[in-house]
Amino acid sequence: MNRILLTLKRPFIWLSRVRHRCGYGVHSPFAFSLITDVIYEKMPYYAYSSLKKEQKKMIRERGWTKGSQKVNRFLFRLVNRVQPDTIIEVGRPSSTTLYLQSAKPSASYLFASDLSELFLDADTPVDFLYMNNYQNPELMEEVFHICAQRVTLKSVFVVQGICYSKKMKTLWNQLKEDERVGVTFDLYDLGLLFFDKTKIKQHYIVNF
């Protein structure tokens, strides 16, 4: 989706999802905690200011795309919450990389722009996957199926741009109905897939 068009649509997107704010009507303690303590968390994390400076440097020196600050900071909070041992990012180089790595520096991190760079050691689980290329839904689907073979109960997959095109909406619907997937969250800009099957499978819409 064109950035300018998306900006113009924002007020209408917000209004269409206003009843899904702040965890209203959510009874699951897991889902309510994620919504209130991670998605809507407003605390100014210590790393935000230094990440903002480093982001400007990387954009200038490496030509990375800026990305959404709101999304980047949310991903930082999410990684900080789930504490993955492995983080995989597949898609386009962007400042999001800084936020993913900084949230847990001790995690093993791999960036791949396509399948040829997606080298995974045998038996290594994928704890956290960020699929960062909504313009290539076919690649995102392939990446999902490769990495979904390596999930554990604590694995989390994040899909960028699930509502940005008809193809991405179709893909999102397919992914959330996959039998390996448990709880899911639709944040419009992002889709969250959790693989803890001890929790009842349920789909949440959040006005992010």
C-alpha positions in Angstrom: 0.0 0.0 0.0 1.2 3.5 -0.8 2.5 5.3 2.3 0.6 8.5 1.4 -2.7 6.6 0.9 -2.2 4.7 4.2 -1.7 8.0 6.0 -4.9 9.4 4.5 -6.8 6.3 5.5 -5.5 6.3 9.1 -8.5 8.2 10.7 -11.0 5.8 9.0 -9.0 2.8 10.1 -8.9 4.0 13.7 -12.7 4.7 13.7 -13.5 1.3 12.2 -11.5 -0.4 15.1 -12.3 2.0 17.9 -14.4 -0.7 19.8 -11.3 -2.9 19.9 -9.2 -0.6 22.1 -7.5 -1.2 25.4 -8.5 -4.8 25.8 -12.3 -4.1 26.3 -14.2 -7.3 26.3 -11.1 -9.5 26.3 -11.4 -12.2 29.0 -8.2 -14.2 28.4 -5.5 -13.1 31.0 -2.8 -13.8 28.4 -4.4 -11.7 25.7 -5.4 -8.9 28.1 -1.9 -8.7 29.5 -0.3 -8.6 26.0 -2.8 -5.8 24.9 -2.4 -3.6 28.0 1.2 -4.3 29.0 2.9 -4.6 25.5 0.7 -3.2 22.7 -0.5 -0.2 24.6 2.5 0.3 26.9 3.6 3.9 26.9 6.6 3.7 29.1 9.7 5.5 27.5 12.2 2.6 27.5 15.8 3.5 28.2 16.9 2.4 24.7 14.5 4.5 22.7 16.6 7.7 22.5 19.8 5.9 21.6 18.0 3.7 19.0 16.5 6.9 17.4 20.0 8.3 17.0 21.4 5.0 15.6 18.5 4.7 13.3 19.2 8.1 11.6 22.9 7.0 11.2 21.9 3.7 9.6 19.4 5.4 7.2 22.1 7.8 6.1 25.0 5.4 5.8 23.3 2.2 4.6 20.2 3.5 2.9 17.8 1.6 5.2 14.2 2.5 5.1 13.0 4.3 8.2 10.0 2.2 9.1 7.3 3.2 11.5 8.5 4.3 14.9 5.3 3.0 16.5 5.8 -0.4 14.9 9.5 -0.5 15.7 9.0 0.4 19.4 6.2 -2.2 19.7 8.5 -4.9 18.3 11.1 -3.9 20.8 8.6 -4.3 23.6 7.4 -7.6 22.2 10.9 -9.1 22.0 11.6 -7.8 25.4 8.4 -9.5 26.7 8.9 -13.0 25.1 12.7 -13.1 25.5 13.5 -15.3 22.4 16.8 -17.1 22.1 16.6 -16.8 18.3 15.3 -13.9 16.2 14.8 -14.3 12.4 13.9 -11.3 10.2 13.1 -11.9 6.5 12.4 -9.2 4.0 13.6 -5.7 3.3 16.5 -4.0 5.3 15.1 -1.4 7.6 15.7 0.3 10.9 13.5 -2.4 12.5 16.6 -4.6 12.7 18.1 -2.2 15.4 15.0 -2.5 17.6 14.8 -6.3 17.3 18.4 -6.8 18.2 18.5 -4.2 21.0 15.5 -5.7 22.8 17.6 -8.9 23.5 21.3 -8.5 22.5 22.1 -12.0 23.7 19.7 -13.6 21.2 21.0 -15.2 18.0 19.9 -13.0 15.2 19.6 -13.7 11.4 18.5 -11.4 8.6 17.6 -12.8 5.2 16.3 -10.9 2.2 15.1 -14.0 0.5 15.0 -17.8 0.8 18.6 -18.2 -0.4 19.8 -16.4 2.7 17.6 -18.2 5.2 20.2 -20.5 6.6 19.0 -22.3 9.7 21.1 -24.7 11.7 19.7 -28.2 12.1 17.3 -28.5 15.1 17.5 -24.8 15.9 14.0 -23.6 16.9 12.6 -20.3 15.6 11.5 -18.4 18.7 10.8 -15.1 17.0 10.2 -14.5 13.3 9.5 -11.1 11.7 8.3 -11.3 8.1 9.0 -7.9 6.8 8.0 -7.7 3.1 4.3 -7.3 2.6 5.0 -6.5 -1.1 6.0 -10.1 -1.6 3.2 -12.3 0.0 4.5 -15.4 -1.9 7.8 -15.1 -0.2 6.1 -14.5 3.2 4.1 -17.7 2.8 7.1 -19.8 1.9 9.0 -18.4 4.9 6.1 -19.2 7.2 6.0 -22.8 6.1 9.7 -23.3 6.5 9.9 -21.7 9.9 6.7 -23.2 11.2 8.4 -26.6 11.2 10.7 -25.3 13.9 8.3 -23.7 16.4 8.0 -24.4 20.1 5.3 -23.4 22.6 7.0 -20.0 23.1 7.4 -19.2 19.4 6.0 -15.9 18.0 5.7 -14.9 14.3 5.0 -11.3 13.3 3.7 -10.6 9.8 4.0 -7.1 8.4 1.2 -5.4 6.4 -1.6 -8.0 6.8 -4.2 -5.5 5.7 -2.2 -3.6 3.0 -3.4 -5.6 0.0 -6.0 -8.3 -0.9 -3.2 -10.8 -1.3 -1.9 -10.1 2.2 -5.4 -10.3 3.7 -5.8 -13.7 2.1 -2.4 -14.8 3.3 -3.2 -13.6 6.9 -6.4 -15.6 6.9 -4.6 -18.7 5.8 -1.9 -18.3 8.4 -4.1 -17.7 11.3 -6.2 -20.8 10.5 -3.1 -23.0 10.2 -3.5 -25.9 12.6 -0.1 -25.2 14.2 -1.2 -21.6 15.2 -2.9 -20.8 18.4 -3.8 -17.3 19.5 -3.6 -14.5 16.9 -3.8 -10.7 17.0 -4.7 -8.4 14.1 -3.1 -5.0 14.6 -3.8 -3.9 11.0 -0.2 -3.0 10.3 1.0 -6.3 11.9 -0.3 -9.8 12.6 0.9 -11.8 15.6 0.9 -15.6 15.5 1.4 -17.5 18.8 2.1 -21.2 18.8 1.3 -22.1 22.4 -1.4 -24.7 21.8 -2.1 -25.1 25.5 -4.1 -21.9 25.1 -7.5 -21.9 23.4 -7.2 -20.8 19.7 -8.8 -17.4 19.4 -8.4 -14.4 17.0 -8.3 -10.8 18.4 -8.6 -7.5 16.6 -6.7 -4.6 18.3 -6.9 -0.9 17.4 -3.2 -0.4 17.4 
